Amino acid sequence: MWCLAQWDGVSAAPPAGGQRVSIRVGFHFGPTLSAGGDVFGDSVNIAARLVGVAHGAQIITSVATASALSPWLRERTREVAALTVKGVARHRDRRAGGWTKQPT
C-alpha cells in the first residue's frame, strides 16, 4: 500500500528542527467525480474527514474500505471510535478501522 511505504519513509527520517515529522492518513475507496484536474464527491469528503480525526502516525480507514483490503492488511486493522461524517448522510455513524505505527 502506497501510504504505508510513504509512512515508513517519513518515520525513518531524522527529526526536522528538533521535531519528529508524522503523517496522518485518511483512506477511503469509492466513486468520485473528476473535473479540471481535481477530484470531488462523497468519497473524497469521507477521506478528508478521516484525516481530520487521525492522530500523527495513524492511518484511519472506513469499515467499507477495510473490508475490501487483502486479508493480510485487514487483519492488521482494529476498530476505533465511531464517527459521523458531516454532509454525507449515508455514511453516518460508521466505525473506522485504523493502524498506528509505533515509534522506532
N, C-alpha and C positions, 0 to 999 in steps of 0.2 A: 504494500500500500504506500503510495507516494508520501502521504503525510507522516507515516512512521519513519521513512527514510530521512525526510527533512528534519523531523523531530530529533532523531539520533545525531544528525549533523550539528544542530544548534546545541544540543545537550553536551556534546563533546568539546564545543568551543570554549576557550578560556573566557573568564569574566571580562566584560567590557566596562571600563571605567569603574572597576570595583564591584560591578553588579552582574549577577548571572542573568543571561537572557533566557526567557522561557516563551514557549509558544502555546497559545490556546487555539483549539481547533473545534469547529462545529461541522459535522459531517452528516449530510443528508442526501439521499438519492431520490429523484423524482422528476416529473415533467417540468420543463422550463420554456420560456419564450425568449427568443433572441432577436435583437434589433440594434443596428448601428454598432456592433461590436460589444454590446452589453447583454447581460442575461437577467431576466425578470421572472417572477412567478412565486407561487406559494413555496416551492422547494427552496428557492433562494432565501426567502424570508425565514423559513424554518432553520436553515443552516446559520443564518445571521443571528437568530435568537439563541441558538445553541452555543455559538461563540460567546455570546453575552453572559451565559451562565457558567461557562467553563472557567476553571482556575488555571493558573500558569502550569505548564507541563501536563495538561489534561486534554484528552480528546473526548468530546461528547457526541454521540450519535443517536438518532431516533431509533425506537424499537423496530420500526419497519425496515430501516436500513440495516440494523444489526441482524435481523432475521435473514437478510439477503447475503450476508457475508459468508465466506467459506467457513466450514466447521472449525478450522484451526483458529481463525480470528474471532468467531462468535464465542468460542469457549473462553476467550480472554476478555470478554465484556462482563460487566456487572451492572445491576440496576442501581441508579442513583435517584435523586429526588424527582418527584412528579412535577411537571411544569405545564403551564398554559402558554400557548403561542398566540400572542395578541394579533388580531387581524386575520387569523387563519382558523375559521370556525371548525372545520372538520378535523383539526389536529389538536383540539383542546384536551387537556388533562391526560396526556400520554406520558409514558415513562421513558426515560432516556437510558441508554447504556453508555458506558464510557471506560476509558483506560486512564490510568495515572502512572506516569513514568517516575520511578523512584530516582532521586538524585544519585549520581555515581561518585 
